[in-house]
Amino acid sequence: MMENSLEMELRAGLHGLTEVESGKRFEVLAALLLGALLKSFKARCAVLHLISAPDHEGVRRADEVLVRSVGGQRLSGNIDHELLESLGALEVPQLIQESGPNSLAPILSYSIPLVDGERVLILLEGSSESEFDKSAAATLRSMIDQIQFDLVDIYLIAKQARMISKLESRLERLEEVLVQQDLEIQLEDIESSAQQVEPSYSVGAISTVDPGMIQVLSQVERLRDTDLNVLIRGETGTGKELLARAFHENTSRSGCCFEVVSCASLAPTLIEGELFGWRKGAFSGADEDRKGVFERASGGTVLLDEVGDMPLEIQQRLLRVLQEGALRPVGASELVTVDVRVIASTRHDLQELVSAGKFREDLYYRLAGFVLEVPPLRERTADIPILIKQFISESGGTGDHSKRFSDSAVGELKVYPWPGNTRQLKNVVQQALLTCNGRVIPRKLVQQYLEESTSERLQGEKVQSTQDEIVLRIPATEGFNDIIAEVERLVILTALQRNRGNKSRVTKQLKIPRQTLYNKIDRYGIDESEYK
C-alpha cells in the first residue's frame, strides 16, 4: 500500500512538471521524491547526492543536491566522502545498522544509475518512530523502480537544458566582445541561422514565409482584379493598409487614386465633408467647392481605415453611396456618380458592434463582401528576419544599410509578444539603427528598447515605471488590505509584462511558487491582454 501511495504522489508531481522550467525539473522531482520517502518511511532525514562518473583515477565526486527532514535536521552521524563514494558505487540498496554508543543511526541507501556513469544516491535516516527492518531495503528499491525511468529522463532533460543555457551565455559573451570590437564572424556563403531569410511569398510591399500570411496574400491575389468590397480585420499595426494597397496596385484601378480615410481620427463634424465633399457656401468657411474622398478616388480605391469608429449618422450616408454608386456633397442639390472599390479595415469585431447597436448590420454586409483576417506578429515570428531586413533597407540613415542584428538580438525579437505588431517592430529597429555605433546591433540594446516599450504600457494616473523602479500612488484614505492588494497586483502585472508572460521566469524573479502566481492572477483578475 505504501508503494502505491508513493507512486500516485510522484505521478501527480510528474504531471505538474510540464509547467516547470526544463533546467529545474530534476530538482523539483527530487524534492517530491524525498518528501514522499520521508513520509512513507517515517524517517527523520532524507538526503540526495549526485555521484559523478569516475575520473581517470577512478575517483567519484559526491555533491549534496537536496535535504528534506523533520524540523530542519541534518544527518546525525558523520557521513564522510569515502562512505558516500562507496555507497554510490553499489548497485543494490543498503541498510546500515550499527551497534554501540557512537554508532550511526540506521540509514537506508540506494544508488540509482543516471547517464554517462553518473548516479544519484538517496540516504534515509531512521527516527525513533521508525525501525528499518531487513525488508526496508527491498521496499525502497521497489518504490524507486516505479519512477526510475522518469527520474533518468528528467535528469537528462535538465542536464541538456543547463548545457544549452551555458552555451547560450558563452555565445552572448563572445558576441558582446565582438560587438565591442566592432567585429563579426564572417562565414562565406553561409548566413546566420537566426537571420537566414527563406524564399518568401510576396504581394505588393508585403513578403512572408508564414503559412497563415501566405494564405492571406494568396487570397489578395485571387480577389485583387474583382470589384468585391473587402473587410480586413486585424490588430493595430499588423499592416492592414499595406494589404489594402495591394488590392489597388497593378490592377485596372491602379491608374486612378488610392485614398485613405482614418475614421478613428476625424471628428464627426469633419468626416462627412471629407468623405462626400461640399459646395461653396454650404457652411461658414466653405469658400469654394471641394471634392470628397469618393469623388477624388472615382475609378480607383478607397480605404476606410478603422471603419468601426465611424459615427452611426455617417454610416447611413455611406450605405447609400455603396448601394447607389452616387453621393450628394454637403450643400449640393444634385447627385454625383462615383465608381470606387471600397476596402475597409478594423481592429474591432464588427459583428459584436452590430449586436451592441453601434454598427449598422446592412452596412456590415455591404462592406464584408469578403473578410480577411491578418495574423498578429506574435503568431508569425518567422517573418521577423524578413521585416528587419526590409526596415533596414528602408532606413535613410548613413551607414545603416551595412548594420545587422546579432543572432541573440534577433532571438530576443522573436520571443517578444509585440502588442504593437509590425509597427512596433519597425520602431524598435529604427531606434537600434540610430543609436548603435557599431555594425552589429547587440541583444542588450534591443532589450533596452523592448523594456522601455513595456514600461510605457505601465504609465498612468497612478503608476510611473522605469527599468529600475515602480512608483504607485495610492490615496492615504485607502484601507490597509486595499493598499496591499493594489501593490500585489501591480508587482505581479509588472513581472508578467517584463517577462513577456513567461510564468517560469516570473516565479523565479519574484521567488514565489507557481501555484501562488496562478492564485494571484485569478484573485486580481489579471487578463492575458494586459501583459501580452
C-alpha positions in Angstrom: 0.0 0.0 0.0 2.9 2.3 0.9 4.4 1.7 -2.6 1.2 2.5 -4.4 0.8 5.7 -2.4 4.3 6.9 -3.3 3.7 6.1 -7.0 0.4 8.1 -7.0 2.0 11.0 -5.3 5.0 11.1 -7.7 2.8 10.6 -10.8 0.9 13.7 -9.8 4.1 15.5 -9.4 5.4 14.3 -12.7 2.3 15.6 -14.4 2.9 19.1 -12.9 6.5 19.2 -14.2 5.4 20.2 -17.7 4.9 23.7 -16.2 8.4 23.8 -14.7 11.4 25.3 -16.5 13.3 22.4 -18.1 16.6 23.1 -16.2 14.8 22.9 -12.8 12.7 19.8 -13.3 15.1 17.4 -11.7 15.4 19.4 -8.5 11.6 19.7 -8.3 11.2 15.9 -8.8 13.9 15.2 -6.3 12.2 17.3 -3.7 8.9 15.5 -4.3 10.7 12.1 -4.1 12.5 12.9 -0.8 9.3 14.3 0.8 7.3 11.2 -0.2 10.1 8.9 1.1 10.4 10.8 4.3 6.6 10.4 5.0 6.4 6.8 3.8 9.3 5.5 6.0 8.6 8.0 8.9 12.3 8.9 8.6 13.9 11.9 10.3 16.1 13.0 7.4 16.4 12.3 3.6 19.3 13.4 1.5 20.0 13.2 -2.2 23.6 13.3 -3.6 24.8 13.3 -7.2 27.7 10.9 -7.7 29.9 11.8 -10.7 31.3 9.3 -13.1 34.8 8.0 -12.1 37.6 10.3 -13.2 40.8 9.0 -14.8 42.0 7.8 -11.4 38.7 6.1 -10.6 37.6 8.7 -8.1 34.0 9.8 -7.9 32.8 13.2 -6.7 29.7 13.4 -4.4 27.7 16.6 -4.4 24.8 17.1 -2.0 21.8 18.3 -4.0 18.9 18.4 -1.6 17.9 17.7 2.0 14.4 17.1 3.4 13.9 16.5 7.1 11.7 16.8 10.1 12.3 20.2 11.8 15.2 21.1 9.6 17.5 18.4 11.0 20.6 17.1 9.3 22.0 13.5 9.3 23.0 12.8 12.9 26.1 10.9 12.0 29.3 11.8 10.1 28.9 10.5 6.5 32.3 11.1 5.0 33.2 11.3 1.3 34.7 7.8 1.3 31.4 6.3 2.6 29.4 8.3 0.1 31.7 7.2 -2.8 31.4 3.6 -1.6 27.6 3.7 -1.3 27.3 5.5 -4.6 29.1 2.7 -6.4 26.8 0.0 -5.2 24.1 -1.5 -7.4 21.7 -2.5 -4.7 20.1 -0.8 -1.7 21.9 -1.0 1.6 20.7 -0.9 5.2 23.4 0.3 7.6 22.6 -0.5 11.3 25.5 -0.3 13.8 25.5 -1.0 17.5 27.4 0.8 20.1 27.3 4.3 21.8 29.0 6.2 18.9 27.4 4.3 16.0 25.3 5.9 13.2 21.6 6.0 13.3 20.1 3.4 10.9 20.5 4.5 7.3 18.9 3.2 4.1 20.8 4.0 1.0 20.1 3.4 -2.7 22.3 4.4 -5.7 20.5 4.8 -9.0 22.3 4.9 -12.3 21.7 8.0 -14.4 23.6 8.7 -17.6 27.3 8.6 -18.6 28.3 6.8 -15.4 26.7 9.3 -13.1 24.5 8.1 -10.2 22.1 9.6 -7.8 22.4 8.4 -4.1 19.5 8.6 -1.7 20.1 8.4 2.0 17.2 7.9 4.5 18.0 8.2 8.3 15.6 6.4 10.6 13.9 8.1 13.6 12.6 6.9 16.9 9.3 6.2 15.3 10.8 4.1 12.5 12.9 1.0 12.7 14.2 -0.2 9.4 13.9 -4.0 9.2 15.6 -6.3 6.7 12.8 -5.8 4.2 13.2 -2.0 4.2 15.9 -2.1 1.5 13.8 -4.2 -0.8 10.8 -2.0 -0.2 12.9 1.2 -1.1 14.1 -0.4 -4.3 10.6 -1.5 -5.3 9.3 2.1 -4.7 12.1 3.8 -6.6 12.0 1.3 -9.5 8.5 2.5 -10.3 9.7 6.0 -11.3 13.4 5.3 -12.1 13.0 5.7 -15.9 11.2 9.0 -15.4 13.9 10.2 -13.0 16.6 9.4 -15.5 14.7 11.1 -18.4 14.1 14.2 -16.4 17.7 14.4 -15.2 18.8 14.1 -18.8 16.4 16.9 -19.9 17.5 19.1 -17.1 21.2 18.5 -17.8 20.8 19.3 -21.5 18.8 22.4 -20.7 21.6 23.6 -18.4 24.2 22.8 -21.0 22.2 24.8 -23.7 21.9 27.7 -21.3 25.6 27.7 -20.6 26.4 27.6 -24.3 24.0 30.5 -25.0 25.6 32.5 -22.2 29.1 31.9 -23.7 27.8 32.8 -27.2 26.3 36.0 -25.8 29.6 36.9 -24.0 31.5 36.2 -27.2 29.0 38.3 -29.2 29.4 41.2 -26.8 33.2 41.1 -27.2 32.8 41.1 -31.0 30.3 44.0 -30.8 32.7 46.0 -28.6 35.4 45.5 -31.1 33.0 46.2 -34.0 33.8 42.8 -35.4 31.6 39.9 -36.7 32.2 36.3 -37.6 32.3 36.0 -41.4 31.4 32.7 -42.9 31.5 32.5 -46.7 28.2 31.6 -48.4 26.6 30.8 -45.0 24.1 33.2 -43.5 23.5 33.3 -39.8 20.9 30.6 -38.9 18.9 33.0 -36.7 18.6 35.5 -39.6 18.5 33.3 -42.6 15.7 34.6 -44.8 13.9 31.7 -46.5 12.4 32.2 -50.0 9.3 34.3 -49.4 5.9 34.8 -50.9 5.3 38.4 -51.9 2.4 40.6 -53.0 2.9 44.3 -53.3 5.1 45.5 -50.5 4.4 42.5 -48.3 6.7 39.5 -48.1 6.2 36.5 -45.8 7.2 32.9 -45.1 4.4 32.3 -42.6 1.8 29.8 -43.8 -1.1 31.9 -42.4 0.1 35.1 -44.0 0.8 33.3 -47.3 -2.8 32.2 -47.3 -3.9 35.8 -46.8 -1.7 37.1 -49.7 -2.9 34.3 -52.0 -6.5 35.5 -51.3 -5.4 39.1 -52.1 -4.1 37.8 -55.5 -7.3 36.0 -56.3 -9.5 39.0 -55.4 -7.5 42.0 -56.5 -8.9 42.1 -60.1 -12.5 41.9 -58.9 -14.7 44.8 -57.6 -15.7 42.9 -54.5 -15.6 45.0 -51.3 -13.2 43.6 -48.7 -13.1 43.9 -44.9 -9.6 43.5 -43.4 -9.6 42.6 -39.7 -6.5 42.6 -37.5 -4.8 44.2 -34.5 -3.4 47.7 -34.7 0.0 47.7 -36.6 -0.5 44.4 -38.5 -0.2 46.1 -41.9 -3.8 46.4 -42.9 -3.2 49.5 -45.0 -0.4 47.7 -47.0 -2.8 44.9 -47.7 -5.4 47.4 -48.9 -2.8 49.0 -51.3 -2.0 45.5 -52.6 -5.7 45.3 -53.7 -5.2 48.5 -55.7 -1.7 48.3 -57.2 -1.2 46.5 -60.6 -4.9 46.3 -61.3 -7.3 48.1 -63.7 -7.9 50.7 -61.0 -4.2 51.5 -60.2 -4.2 54.4 -62.8 -6.6 56.3 -60.5 -6.3 57.4 -56.9 -5.9 55.3 -53.8 -7.5 57.3 -50.9 -7.3 56.6 -47.2 -9.8 57.9 -44.7 -9.0 57.5 -41.0 -12.4 57.1 -39.4 -10.9 57.0 -35.9 -9.0 60.3 -36.2 -11.6 62.5 -37.9 -14.1 64.4 -35.8 -17.8 63.5 -36.6 -18.3 67.1 -37.9 -15.4 66.7 -40.4 -15.8 63.1 -41.6 -18.9 63.9 -43.7 -17.2 66.6 -45.7 -14.0 64.5 -46.0 -16.0 61.6 -47.5 -18.6 63.4 -49.6 -17.1 66.9 -50.2 -19.0 70.1 -50.1 -20.2 73.0 -52.3 -19.2 76.6 -51.9 -21.3 78.3 -49.2 -22.5 75.1 -47.6 -21.3 76.3 -44.2 -19.2 79.1 -42.8 -15.7 78.8 -44.2 -16.7 76.8 -47.3 -15.3 79.4 -49.7 -15.0 77.1 -52.7 -16.2 73.7 -53.9 -14.2 70.7 -52.5 -14.4 67.1 -53.7 -14.6 64.4 -51.1 -12.6 61.2 -51.0 -15.1 59.3 -53.1 -15.1 61.9 -55.9 -11.3 62.2 -55.9 -10.9 58.4 -56.0 -13.6 57.7 -58.6 -12.2 54.9 -60.8 -9.8 53.9 -58.0 -9.9 52.6 -54.5 -11.0 54.0 -51.1 -9.7 52.5 -47.8 -12.0 53.2 -44.8 -9.4 52.7 -42.0 -10.9 51.7 -38.6 -14.4 51.8 -40.1 -15.8 50.5 -36.8 -15.2 54.0 -35.3 -17.4 55.7 -37.9 -20.4 57.6 -36.4 -23.8 56.0 -37.0 -25.2 59.0 -38.8 -22.4 58.8 -41.4 -22.9 55.1 -41.7 -26.3 55.7 -43.2 -24.9 58.0 -45.9 -22.0 55.6 -46.7 -24.5 52.8 -47.2 -26.4 54.8 -49.8 -23.2 55.5 -51.7 -22.4 51.8 -51.7 -25.9 50.9 -52.8 -26.5 53.5 -55.5 -22.9 54.5 -56.6 -23.8 58.1 -56.1 -23.4 60.8 -53.4 -24.7 64.2 -52.6 -21.9 66.7 -51.4 -22.8 68.8 -48.4 -24.8 71.8 -49.6 -25.4 70.3 -53.0 -28.8 69.6 -54.6 -27.5 67.3 -57.3 -26.2 63.7 -57.1 -22.6 62.9 -58.2 -22.0 59.5 -59.7 -18.8 57.7 -58.4 -17.1 54.4 -59.2 -14.9 53.2 -56.4 -13.9 50.0 -54.8 -14.2 50.1 -51.1 -11.7 48.3 -48.8 -12.5 48.6 -45.1 -10.2 47.8 -42.1 -11.0 47.4 -38.4 -9.4 46.2 -35.2 -12.9 45.5 -33.8 -15.2 42.6 -34.2 -17.9 44.4 -36.3 -20.4 41.7 -35.7 -20.2 42.4 -31.9 -20.6 46.1 -32.7 -23.7 45.2 -34.7 -25.1 43.3 -31.8 -24.4 46.2 -29.5 -26.2 48.6 -31.8 -23.0 50.5 -32.6 -22.7 49.5 -36.3 -25.4 49.1 -39.0 -25.9 45.4 -39.9 -26.8 46.3 -43.5 -23.6 48.3 -43.9 -21.6 45.4 -42.4 -22.8 43.1 -45.1 -22.1 45.7 -47.8 -18.5 46.1 -46.6 -17.8 42.4 -45.8 -18.1 41.0 -49.4 -15.0 39.1 -48.3 -13.3 39.1 -44.9 -9.6 38.8 -44.5 -8.0 38.0 -41.1 -4.5 39.4 -40.7 -2.5 37.3 -38.1 -0.6 39.3 -35.4 3.2 39.4 -35.5 3.5 37.1 -32.4 1.8 34.4 -34.5 4.2 34.8 -37.5 7.6 35.3 -35.9 9.3 33.5 -38.8 8.7 36.8 -40.7 10.7 38.9 -38.2 14.1 38.4 -40.1 12.4 39.5 -43.3 10.8 42.5 -41.7 14.2 43.5 -40.1 15.9 43.3 -43.4 13.1 45.4 -45.0 13.2 48.0 -42.3 17.0 48.3 -42.6 16.8 48.8 -46.3 14.1 51.5 -45.9 16.3 53.4 -43.4 17.7 56.6 -44.7 20.5 56.8 -42.1 24.1 57.0 -43.3 25.7 53.6 -42.9 22.5 51.9 -41.6 22.4 49.5 -44.6 25.6 47.9 -43.5 24.4 47.2 -40.0 22.9 43.9 -38.9 21.3 42.5 -35.7 23.2 39.9 -33.8 21.8 36.4 -33.6 20.8 36.8 -29.9 19.2 40.1 -30.7 17.0 38.5 -33.4 16.2 35.7 -30.9 15.0 38.3 -28.4 12.9 40.0 -31.0 11.3 36.6 -31.9 10.1 35.8 -28.3 8.7 39.3 -27.6 4.8 39.3 -27.8 4.6 42.5 -29.9 1.4 44.2 -28.7 2.1 46.9 -31.4 2.9 44.3 -34.1 5.0 45.3 -37.1 4.6 49.0 -36.4 6.2 48.5 -33.0 8.9 46.2 -34.5 9.8 48.9 -37.1 10.1 51.5 -34.3 12.5 49.3 -32.3 14.6 48.5 -35.4 14.8 52.2 -36.3 15.9 53.2 -32.8 18.5 50.5 -32.6 19.9 51.5 -36.0 20.1 55.2 -35.0 21.8 54.6 -31.6 24.2 51.7 -32.3 27.6 52.9 -33.3 29.0 49.5 -34.5 28.0 47.3 -37.4 26.4 44.6 -35.2 23.4 45.6 -33.0 23.7 43.6 -29.7 20.9 41.9 -27.7 21.3 44.3 -24.8 20.4 47.3 -26.9 17.3 45.6 -28.2 16.3 44.6 -24.7 16.6 48.2 -23.6 14.1 49.3 -26.2 11.7 46.4 -25.5 11.8 47.2 -21.8 11.1 50.8 -22.5 8.1 49.8 -24.5 6.9 47.6 -21.6 7.4 50.5 -19.2 5.4 52.8 -21.4 2.4 50.4 -21.1 2.5 50.8 -17.3 2.4 54.7 -17.3 -0.9 56.1 -16.0 -2.5 58.3 -13.5 -1.5 56.2 -10.5 1.6 54.5 -11.9 5.1 55.5 -13.1 7.5 52.8 -14.1 11.1 52.8 -15.2 13.5 49.9 -15.7 14.7 50.1 -12.1 11.6 51.0 -10.1 7.8 51.2 -10.0 6.1 54.1 -8.3 2.4 53.6 -7.3 0.3 56.5 -5.9 -2.5 55.3 -3.6 -4.9 57.6 -1.7 -4.0 57.8 2.0 -7.6 57.1 2.9 -7.4 53.6 1.4 -7.6 50.7 3.9 -4.6 48.5 4.6 -5.9 45.5 2.7 -6.8 47.6 -0.3 -3.3 49.1 -0.4 -1.7 45.7 -0.2 -3.9 44.4 -3.0 -3.0 47.3 -5.3 0.7 46.8 -4.7 0.5 43.0 -5.2 -1.5 43.4 -8.4 1.0 45.9 -9.8 4.0 43.8 -8.9 2.5 40.6 -10.5 1.4 42.5 -13.6 4.8 44.3 -14.0 6.7 41.0 -13.7 4.4 39.3 -16.3 4.9 42.2 -18.7 8.7 42.3 -18.3 9.0 38.6 -18.7 6.7 38.5 -21.8 4.1 36.4 -20.0 6.7 33.6 -19.2 5.4 32.4 -15.8 8.5 30.3 -15.0 10.6 33.5 -15.3 8.1 35.4 -13.1 8.1 32.8 -10.3 11.9 32.8 -10.4 12.1 36.6 -10.3 9.5 37.0 -7.5 10.7 33.9 -5.6 7.1 32.6 -5.3 5.7 29.1 -6.0 4.0 28.7 -9.4 0.6 28.0 -7.8 0.8 31.2 -5.8 1.3 33.1 -9.1 -1.8 31.5 -10.6 -3.8 32.2 -7.5 -2.8 35.9 -7.6 -3.6 36.2 -11.3 -7.1 34.8 -10.6 -7.6 36.9 -7.5 -6.8 40.2 -9.1 -8.4 39.4 -12.4 -5.3 39.9 -14.5 -6.2 39.3 -18.1 -3.6 37.9 -20.6 -4.3 41.0 -22.8 -2.7 43.2 -20.0 0.7 41.6 -20.3 0.9 40.1 -23.8 
